[in-house]
Amino acid sequence: MDWHSRKVLSWRLSNTTDTGFCVGALEEVFARYGTPDIFNTDQGSQFTSDKFTGTLNAYGIKISMDDKGRWVDTVFVE
């Protein structure tokens, strides 16, 4: 979700926290809309994994993560 426009850029449904699944959604968004300057997530294991953060770093994107216990910051998109 783009925080500025509130537009859903890509979505997928999974019953696991698989990192590859999340990286696939990232790459789909990057191919369609380009890369953002900053990417914000919570501290879920899929978002703190080397594969996910490595993908963001490879594109030169700054990573912003909510503080521990701040699940309410992203709950409306989850």
Number of C-alpha atoms within 10 A of each C-alpha: 12 12 9 6 7 9 9 11 14 14 11 8 7 8 5 8 12 12 16 12 15 19 19 13 14 18 16 15 18 15 9 10 10 11 16 14 11 11 15 14 15 20 17 12 12 19 20 15 13 13 15 20 17 14 15 21 13 9 13 13 16 13 14 12 14 14 11 9 9 12 15 10 12 12 9 7 8 6
